[in-house]
């Protein structure tokens, strides 16, 4: 028993040591990531620097609100002003204003309700029991959006104070209004946030990934590699590309929102955006969907044991050439939409793509046999080729 107990204890100790070591490794990784983010923020413009600037602005807004309400005016509930100010230094100026109005409405609703009930009921505990359900219901009003929770917060500030008075509640509302104005003003005037750079980066990353997938499939087909594992890897990358395009769409919408009521828009310091970003999203969406279709067809053909389901090597090389030209045109299209002067190259690439597609169509028709598996494979490849090229052909002319 003693030996078993000792062994068990030793095993538990070793497990605990391993757990501590793993936890320390996790902490080290987090610290390393934080240090890398700090270096990036200091070195180059990017998401890390934007986050650092927003953090400094939030602290500045809170300090200004406290300096005026708490230090200078000696307001009775001065903490409300910096509290509202810091949470309203939002990711966009438009969001600061919209959330500021919603938050003030929620705080006012909770404050007024709590003041009325607190003055009517002699018991503070009873007032809390009555007011909180009402405040939570008020917070569910859709016009208050995500700021509805502040109705309950405002009510609690009233009911947990030393005394419930109309003057005290009015002071809280005034301080909340001052904090909101401070937070919105700091966010709008001190380097108002813009995210068009982020949208452009994500779009370019998605385009490069689409280019890489198409080239990888083309190289595999040209080299005669129809291995199921490799084809599965291509298809997985194509499916991930669709998620990248969804992220790019979100980034574009975020960037567009950051332009609303933004003083920097009038200053003329914005990167080119608008229809070019929307067009790039449409092209990328087509590329993602139909690249997934191409890789799925290749994967299904590679998984089949019957040789008839696979295109002839010469035909596979022709299809590989088409994919290479599509990848090149897609990259040029992305460059042309983001400020690079390559319109002539894009038109030439589109013309080459059109010619390659015509040749591919003729080769696929000539290669069709009576084998239903071969017909299915050829038809799927030709359909995806047409769909993959259509948007580029339309956009590049």
C-alpha positions in Angstrom: 0.0 0.0 0.0 2.8 2.4 1.0 4.6 1.8 -2.3 1.5 2.2 -4.4 0.5 5.3 -2.5 4.0 6.7 -3.1 3.9 5.8 -6.8 0.5 7.4 -7.2 1.7 10.5 -5.3 4.8 10.6 -7.5 2.7 10.3 -10.7 0.5 13.1 -9.5 3.5 15.3 -8.7 5.0 14.6 -12.2 1.6 15.4 -13.7 1.4 18.6 -11.8 4.9 19.5 -12.9 4.1 18.8 -16.5 0.9 20.9 -16.1 2.9 23.8 -14.7 5.5 23.5 -17.5 2.7 23.5 -20.1 1.1 26.5 -18.5 4.4 28.3 -18.4 4.9 27.5 -22.1 1.5 29.0 -22.8 2.3 32.1 -20.9 5.6 32.4 -22.7 3.8 32.1 -26.1 1.3 34.8 -25.0 4.1 37.1 -23.9 6.0 36.5 -27.1 2.9 37.3 -29.1 2.3 40.5 -27.1 5.9 41.6 -27.6 5.6 40.9 -31.3 2.4 43.0 -31.5 4.1 45.8 -29.6 7.1 45.8 -32.1 4.6 45.8 -35.0 2.8 48.7 -33.5 6.0 50.7 -33.3 7.4 49.6 -36.6 4.7 49.8 -39.2 1.1 51.0 -39.6 -1.3 48.2 -39.1 -4.0 46.7 -36.9 -1.6 46.6 -33.9 -0.9 50.3 -34.1 -4.6 51.1 -34.6 -5.5 49.1 -31.4 -2.7 50.9 -29.5 -4.0 54.3 -30.6 -7.5 53.5 -29.7 -6.4 52.4 -26.2 -4.5 55.7 -25.7 -7.5 57.7 -27.0 -9.9 55.9 -24.5 -7.5 56.7 -21.7 -7.3 60.3 -22.8 -11.1 60.6 -23.1 -11.5 59.2 -19.5 -8.8 61.6 -18.2 -10.4 64.7 -19.8 -13.8 63.7 -18.5 -12.5 63.2 -15.0 -10.4 66.3 -15.0 -13.4 68.4 -15.9 -16.2 66.7 -13.9 -14.2 65.4 -10.9 -11.3 67.8 -10.4 -12.6 71.1 -11.8 -16.4 71.0 -11.2 -16.4 68.6 -8.2 -19.5 66.9 -9.5 -21.3 64.7 -7.0 -21.1 61.6 -9.3 -18.0 62.5 -11.3 -17.2 58.8 -12.0 -20.1 58.6 -14.5 -18.4 61.0 -17.0 -15.1 59.1 -17.5 -16.9 55.7 -17.4 -19.2 56.7 -20.3 -16.3 58.5 -22.1 -14.0 55.4 -22.1 -16.6 53.0 -23.5 -17.6 55.4 -26.3 -14.1 55.5 -27.8 -15.5 53.0 -30.3 -13.9 51.3 -33.3 -15.5 53.9 -35.7 -16.7 57.4 -35.3 -20.2 56.5 -36.5 -20.4 53.7 -34.0 -19.3 56.1 -31.2 -22.2 58.4 -32.1 -24.8 55.7 -32.6 -23.8 53.8 -29.4 -23.6 57.1 -27.5 -27.2 58.0 -28.3 -28.4 54.5 -27.4 -26.4 54.4 -24.2 -27.7 57.9 -23.1 -31.2 56.8 -23.8 -30.7 53.5 -21.8 -29.1 55.3 -18.9 -31.9 57.9 -18.9 -34.6 55.3 -18.9 -33.0 53.4 -16.1 -32.3 56.5 -14.1 -35.8 58.0 -14.4 -37.5 54.7 -13.6 -35.3 54.1 -10.5 -35.7 57.6 -9.3 -39.5 57.5 -9.5 -39.8 54.1 -7.8 -37.1 55.0 -5.2 -39.1 58.1 -4.2 -42.3 56.2 -4.0 -41.1 53.1 -2.0 -39.6 53.6 1.5 -37.6 50.4 1.3 -34.5 50.4 -0.9 -34.5 46.6 -1.2 -38.1 46.7 -2.4 -37.3 49.4 -4.9 -34.4 47.3 -6.3 -36.7 44.3 -6.6 -39.3 46.3 -8.5 -36.9 48.4 -10.7 -34.5 45.8 -12.0 -37.0 43.7 -13.9 -38.4 46.8 -15.5 -34.9 48.1 -16.4 -34.0 44.7 -17.9 -37.2 44.8 -20.0 -36.4 48.3 -21.1 -33.0 47.1 -22.1 -34.5 44.6 -24.5 -36.0 47.4 -26.7 -34.4 46.9 -30.1 -33.8 50.6 -30.6 -31.3 50.5 -27.7 -29.3 47.7 -29.4 -26.3 46.4 -27.5 -26.5 49.4 -25.1 -29.7 48.3 -23.5 -27.9 46.8 -20.5 -27.1 50.3 -19.4 -30.7 50.8 -18.4 -30.1 48.4 -15.5 -26.7 49.9 -14.8 -28.2 53.4 -14.6 -31.0 52.2 -12.3 -28.4 50.5 -9.9 -26.4 53.7 -9.7 -29.5 55.5 -8.5 -30.7 52.9 -6.0 -27.2 52.1 -4.5 -26.4 55.7 -3.8 -26.6 57.3 -0.4 -30.0 58.9 -1.2 -32.4 59.0 -4.1 -33.1 62.5 -5.2 -34.2 64.2 -8.4 -31.2 66.5 -8.2 -28.8 63.6 -7.8 -30.3 61.7 -10.8 -30.2 64.9 -12.9 -26.5 65.3 -12.1 -25.8 61.7 -13.2 -27.6 62.3 -16.5 -25.7 65.5 -17.0 -22.4 63.7 -16.3 -23.3 60.9 -18.6 -24.0 63.4 -21.3 -20.7 65.1 -20.8 -18.8 61.8 -20.8 -20.5 60.8 -24.0 -19.7 64.1 -25.7 -16.1 63.8 -24.5 -15.6 60.2 -25.8 -17.2 61.0 -29.2 -15.2 64.2 -29.6 -11.9 62.5 -28.8 -12.6 59.6 -31.1 -13.6 62.0 -33.9 -10.8 64.5 -33.6 -7.8 62.5 -32.5 -6.8 60.3 -35.4 -10.3 59.0 -36.1 -10.1 55.3 -37.0 -10.1 54.1 -40.6 -10.1 50.5 -41.6 -9.8 50.7 -45.4 -6.2 49.6 -45.1 -7.4 46.4 -43.3 -10.0 45.8 -46.0 -7.4 46.1 -48.7 -4.9 43.8 -46.9 -7.6 41.1 -46.4 -8.7 41.3 -50.0 -5.1 41.0 -51.2 -4.5 38.1 -48.9 -7.6 36.3 -50.3 -6.5 37.0 -53.9 -3.0 35.6 -53.2 -4.5 32.5 -51.7 -6.8 32.0 -54.7 -3.8 32.5 -57.0 -1.8 29.9 -54.9 -4.5 27.3 -55.0 -5.0 27.6 -58.8 -1.3 27.4 -59.4 -0.9 24.4 -57.1 -3.7 22.5 -58.9 -2.3 23.6 -62.3 1.2 22.3 -61.4 -0.3 19.0 -60.1 -2.3 18.5 -63.3 0.6 19.4 -65.6 2.9 17.0 -63.8 0.3 14.2 -63.9 -0.1 14.1 -60.1 -3.6 12.9 -59.4 -2.9 11.8 -55.9 -6.0 11.7 -53.6 -4.2 13.2 -50.6 -2.8 16.1 -52.6 -6.2 16.7 -54.3 -7.8 16.6 -50.8 -5.3 19.3 -49.6 -6.2 21.5 -52.6 -9.9 21.1 -51.9 -9.4 22.0 -48.2 -7.5 25.1 -49.2 -10.4 26.0 -51.6 -12.9 25.7 -48.8 -10.8 27.9 -46.5 -10.6 30.4 -49.3 -14.4 30.9 -49.0 -14.0 31.8 -45.3 -11.2 34.3 -46.3 -13.6 35.9 -48.8 -16.3 36.2 -46.0 -13.7 37.9 -43.8 -12.8 40.2 -46.6 -16.5 41.2 -47.1 -16.7 41.9 -43.3 -13.5 44.0 -43.5 -14.9 46.0 -46.4 -18.2 46.7 -44.6 -16.2 47.7 -41.5 -14.0 50.0 -43.5 -17.1 51.6 -45.2 -18.6 52.3 -41.8 -15.4 53.9 -40.6 -15.8 56.5 -43.4 -19.2 57.7 -42.0 -19.0 61.1 -40.2 -15.2 60.8 -40.2 -13.3 64.1 -40.5 -10.4 62.4 -42.3 -12.8 61.7 -45.2 -12.9 65.4 -45.9 -9.2 65.8 -45.4 -8.5 63.7 -48.5 -6.2 61.2 -46.8 -8.2 58.1 -47.6 -7.1 55.2 -49.8 -9.1 54.4 -52.9 -12.2 52.3 -52.0 -15.8 52.2 -53.0 -16.8 50.3 -56.1 -13.3 48.9 -56.6 -13.6 47.0 -53.4 -17.1 45.8 -54.2 -16.0 44.6 -57.6 -13.0 42.7 -56.1 -15.3 41.0 -53.6 -17.6 39.8 -56.4 -14.6 38.4 -58.4 -13.2 36.8 -55.3 -16.5 35.2 -54.5 -16.7 33.7 -57.9 -13.2 32.5 -57.7 -13.7 30.9 -54.3 -16.9 29.1 -55.2 -15.7 27.8 -58.5 -12.2 27.0 -57.3 -13.9 24.8 -54.8 -15.8 23.2 -57.7 -12.6 22.6 -59.7 -10.8 21.0 -56.7 -13.9 18.9 -55.8 -14.0 17.5 -59.4 -10.2 16.8 -59.3 -10.6 15.1 -55.9 -13.5 12.9 -57.1 -11.5 12.0 -60.2 -8.4 11.2 -58.1 -10.4 9.0 -55.7 -11.9 6.9 -58.5 -10.2 3.6 -59.4 -11.5 3.7 -63.0 -9.0 5.4 -65.3 -11.8 6.5 -67.6 -12.9 9.1 -65.1 -9.6 11.0 -65.5 -8.8 13.4 -68.3 -6.2 12.4 -70.8 -2.7 13.8 -69.8 -2.7 16.2 -72.8 -6.1 17.5 -71.8 -5.0 17.8 -68.2 -2.1 19.9 -69.3 -4.4 22.1 -71.3 -6.6 22.6 -68.3 -3.5 23.3 -66.2 -2.6 26.1 -68.7 -6.1 27.5 -68.3 -5.8 27.5 -64.5 -2.4 29.2 -64.7 -3.7 32.0 -66.9 -6.7 32.4 -64.6 -4.5 32.7 -61.6 -2.4 35.3 -63.4 -5.4 37.3 -64.5 -6.9 37.2 -61.0 -3.7 38.6 -59.5 -3.5 41.3 -62.1 -7.2 42.2 -61.5 -6.5 42.6 -57.8 -3.5 44.8 -58.5 -5.5 47.0 -60.9 -8.2 47.5 -58.3 -5.8 48.6 -55.5 -3.9 51.4 -57.3 -1.3 49.6 -59.4 -1.0 50.6 -63.0 -1.4 47.3 -64.8 -4.6 47.8 -66.8 -2.8 47.0 -70.1 -1.4 43.8 -68.6 -4.8 42.8 -67.3 -6.4 43.3 -70.7 -3.7 41.2 -72.3 -4.1 38.5 -69.7 -7.9 38.5 -70.2 -7.5 38.1 -73.9 -5.1 35.2 -73.4 -7.6 33.7 -70.9 -10.4 34.0 -73.5 -8.3 32.3 -76.1 -7.2 29.5 -73.7 -10.9 28.9 -72.7 -11.9 28.6 -76.4 -9.1 26.0 -77.0 -10.1 24.2 -73.8 -13.7 24.0 -74.9 -12.7 22.5 -78.3 -10.3 20.0 -76.7 -12.9 18.9 -74.2 -15.5 18.4 -76.9 -13.1 16.4 -79.1 -12.0 14.2 -76.2 -15.5 13.2 -75.1 -16.2 9.5 -75.3 -19.1 7.2 -74.7 -17.9 6.5 -71.1 -20.4 8.3 -68.8 -17.6 8.8 -66.1 -15.4 10.6 -68.6 -18.3 12.7 -69.8 -19.2 13.7 -66.3 -15.6 14.6 -65.5 -15.1 16.6 -68.7 -18.5 18.3 -68.3 -17.8 19.3 -64.7 -14.3 20.7 -65.6 -15.6 22.7 -68.5 -18.5 24.1 -66.5 -16.2 25.2 -63.7 -13.8 26.7 -66.3 -16.6 28.8 -67.8 -17.8 30.0 -64.5 -14.4 30.7 -63.2 -13.5 32.8 -66.2 -16.8 34.6 -66.8 -16.4 37.2 -64.1 -12.8 37.9 -64.9 -13.7 38.2 -68.6 -16.5 40.6 -67.8 -14.5 42.7 -65.3 -11.3 42.9 -67.2 -12.7 44.3 -70.4 
